[in-house]
Amino acid sequence: MTGVIIAGAAETDQLGKLPDHSALQLHAEAALNAVADAGLTLKDIDGIATVSSPGPVQIAHSLGIVPRWMDGTGVGGTSFLLHVRHAAAAIMAGYASTVLITHGESGRSRVGAARFAPAPSSIQGQFEAPYGVFGATTAFTIPALRYMKDYGLTHEQLAYVAVAQRRWAAKNPRAMYRDPITVDDVLASRMVAYPFHLLECCLVTDGGGALILTSADRAGEFPKPAVHVLGTGESSETPVISQMADFTESQAFRLAGQAAFAEAGIGTGDVGHLMIYDAFAHLPIYGLEALGFVPKGEAGTFIADGNTEPGGSLPLNTNGGGLSYTHTGMYGMFAIQESVRQVRREAAAQVDGPEISVVLGNGGMFATSGVLVLGRHPR
Amino acid sequence: MGQKAVPVPTPDTQPFWDGCAAGELRIQRCLDCDQPYFYPRPVCPACGSARVDWFTASGEATLYSYVINHRPAPGFEDEAPYAIAVVQLAEGPRMMANLIGVPNTPEDLVLDMPLRVTFTRRGDLSLPLFTPAATAPETAP
């Protein structure tokens, strides 16, 4: 274990379409909510972490925080899991005592946001963009057909990932999409990038979230139950999808998971609740296999058999996930938030008493990964 | 309608684009461990050696994976839906490409089908694409 706890956690008041909120407002609102959740004030914060834009300097300055430790790691949607890991190390080293990690993104309304295009001299600009790559739907999706051919995953099984997660979302008043769907609904939705239909792609929303981390010897000082950071891992594989070593598995998911499980001293059998970053329907499949919950090639069947939905043996993406709950662009913060709620027993779709929850984050397009093992008790 | 993205070479990648202009697919190989690799970069990803050199690949490849994109990038409006593929070169490395000379449909694009390189004009550069190995040489529009 790391010796660190999550003492405060909160999202913005609203998620979805928020054209009146800048990204900075979303950061600030989430930060204030998380500080209040921990029963603290901003003056208690001495460490700050957030992704490079607007970045830790801007966020700290906007909130009147003078940090003695900061982290601006920006490696995509998993960055916040890495911030937790780096903050845990910093707290144990004495570089900070109380760290604020924030996320805010106007992913849908694009308030003040620049149009995204890679520099034409970058590797993406030279070797991807000329082929009509245009956002994650056109590149993150490419490995799936190889997996389908090699392991027999069917279009219906891929569609079922969205069906299973919608069943969780139906229980969550804050989820953006809550109406039940069927495999036929998914396969009848508009084709975005074959083999992916619209309902197999994540939402695009506005929103934010924030966390407060501190030393585990302060557990009990805060209004909410402490969530212990038992294990952490991180890794990266490739900046461009074409260079994944094997299109049927994520090396970064696997290595980050192995590090986190080893630090926590747990196995898959200890895990009562699981979040896997789901920008697209194939990610839970890759994630379940990378973490060792099912043998290679069997995750599609495992999900289609109902194991991950309400009433199943391994509750997965219980907020509804990026497919149904929210996805601002960097979803990792929301996956952590749901794990914290589940461990605290305050989730909308509360699972029966999970002692340990695992969060698997993805950054870029299978580019980076972070994994957290969170627990109700120290180990 | 926008314009298709045009690459801008760097010193690391210029030999690749010079090869394309000459109708050759030039990639790199490590002089110490013999590992061929792509995309162009100064250090062998297998052994860390900086003793690397360029060679002309055969241009033969197979179809490793793809999507058929229905939401076109700027400049691709008239071609949608179009395939964005990753091909595996006969020498081993993989690269992204578009596929021409074959309908871009799931029925016509079969994984592992044999392909070979062809080139098309893009701005001042020549851009590699792939086409089924069975078809005659052609130039993309």
HADDOCK unambig.tbl for C-alpha pairs under 7 A between the chains (distance, minus, plus):
assign (segid A and resid 120 and name CA) (segid B and resid 6 and name CA) 6.71 0.50 0.50
assign (segid A and resid 120 and name CA) (segid B and resid 7 and name CA) 5.08 0.50 0.50
assign (segid A and resid 120 and name CA) (segid B and resid 8 and name CA) 5.29 0.50 0.50
assign (segid A and resid 121 and name CA) (segid B and resid 7 and name CA) 6.14 0.50 0.50
assign (segid A and resid 121 and name CA) (segid B and resid 8 and name CA) 4.51 0.50 0.50
assign (segid A and resid 121 and name CA) (segid B and resid 9 and name CA) 5.80 0.50 0.50
assign (segid A and resid 121 and name CA) (segid B and resid 10 and name CA) 6.42 0.50 0.50
assign (segid A and resid 125 and name CA) (segid B and resid 7 and name CA) 5.90 0.50 0.50
assign (segid A and resid 126 and name CA) (segid B and resid 7 and name CA) 4.38 0.50 0.50
assign (segid A and resid 126 and name CA) (segid B and resid 8 and name CA) 6.47 0.50 0.50
assign (segid A and resid 127 and name CA) (segid B and resid 96 and name CA) 6.72 0.50 0.50
assign (segid A and resid 128 and name CA) (segid B and resid 96 and name CA) 6.39 0.50 0.50
assign (segid A and resid 129 and name CA) (segid B and resid 5 and name CA) 5.87 0.50 0.50
assign (segid A and resid 130 and name CA) (segid B and resid 4 and name CA) 6.44 0.50 0.50
assign (segid A and resid 130 and name CA) (segid B and resid 5 and name CA) 4.81 0.50 0.50
assign (segid A and resid 130 and name CA) (segid B and resid 6 and name CA) 6.02 0.50 0.50
assign (segid A and resid 130 and name CA) (segid B and resid 7 and name CA) 6.77 0.50 0.50
assign (segid A and resid 131 and name CA) (segid B and resid 84 and name CA) 6.45 0.50 0.50
assign (segid A and resid 131 and name CA) (segid B and resid 97 and name CA) 5.95 0.50 0.50
assign (segid A and resid 131 and name CA) (segid B and resid 98 and name CA) 5.80 0.50 0.50
assign (segid A and resid 132 and name CA) (segid B and resid 72 and name CA) 6.88 0.50 0.50
assign (segid A and resid 132 and name CA) (segid B and resid 73 and name CA) 5.13 0.50 0.50
assign (segid A and resid 132 and name CA) (segid B and resid 76 and name CA) 6.63 0.50 0.50
assign (segid A and resid 133 and name CA) (segid B and resid 73 and name CA) 6.53 0.50 0.50
assign (segid A and resid 134 and name CA) (segid B and resid 73 and name CA) 5.24 0.50 0.50
assign (segid A and resid 138 and name CA) (segid B and resid 67 and name CA) 6.99 0.50 0.50
assign (segid A and resid 138 and name CA) (segid B and resid 69 and name CA) 6.27 0.50 0.50
assign (segid A and resid 141 and name CA) (segid B and resid 67 and name CA) 6.83 0.50 0.50
assign (segid A and resid 142 and name CA) (segid B and resid 65 and name CA) 6.20 0.50 0.50
assign (segid A and resid 142 and name CA) (segid B and resid 66 and name CA) 5.00 0.50 0.50
assign (segid A and resid 142 and name CA) (segid B and resid 67 and name CA) 5.36 0.50 0.50
assign (segid A and resid 143 and name CA) (segid B and resid 65 and name CA) 6.17 0.50 0.50
assign (segid A and resid 145 and name CA) (segid B and resid 65 and name CA) 5.84 0.50 0.50
assign (segid A and resid 145 and name CA) (segid B and resid 66 and name CA) 6.68 0.50 0.50
assign (segid A and resid 146 and name CA) (segid B and resid 64 and name CA) 6.75 0.50 0.50
assign (segid A and resid 146 and name CA) (segid B and resid 65 and name CA) 5.33 0.50 0.50
assign (segid A and resid 191 and name CA) (segid B and resid 70 and name CA) 6.73 0.50 0.50
assign (segid A and resid 192 and name CA) (segid B and resid 69 and name CA) 6.33 0.50 0.50
assign (segid A and resid 192 and name CA) (segid B and resid 70 and name CA) 5.29 0.50 0.50
assign (segid A and resid 192 and name CA) (segid B and resid 71 and name CA) 6.43 0.50 0.50
assign (segid A and resid 193 and name CA) (segid B and resid 67 and name CA) 5.62 0.50 0.50
assign (segid A and resid 193 and name CA) (segid B and resid 68 and name CA) 5.08 0.50 0.50
assign (segid A and resid 193 and name CA) (segid B and resid 69 and name CA) 4.20 0.50 0.50
assign (segid A and resid 193 and name CA) (segid B and resid 70 and name CA) 5.64 0.50 0.50
assign (segid A and resid 194 and name CA) (segid B and resid 67 and name CA) 5.18 0.50 0.50
assign (segid A and resid 194 and name CA) (segid B and resid 68 and name CA) 4.82 0.50 0.50
assign (segid A and resid 194 and name CA) (segid B and resid 69 and name CA) 6.52 0.50 0.50
assign (segid A and resid 195 and name CA) (segid B and resid 67 and name CA) 6.64 0.50 0.50
assign (segid A and resid 242 and name CA) (segid B and resid 86 and name CA) 6.00 0.50 0.50
assign (segid A and resid 242 and name CA) (segid B and resid 94 and name CA) 6.25 0.50 0.50
assign (segid A and resid 242 and name CA) (segid B and resid 95 and name CA) 5.68 0.50 0.50
assign (segid A and resid 242 and name CA) (segid B and resid 96 and name CA) 6.00 0.50 0.50
assign (segid A and resid 243 and name CA) (segid B and resid 94 and name CA) 6.66 0.50 0.50
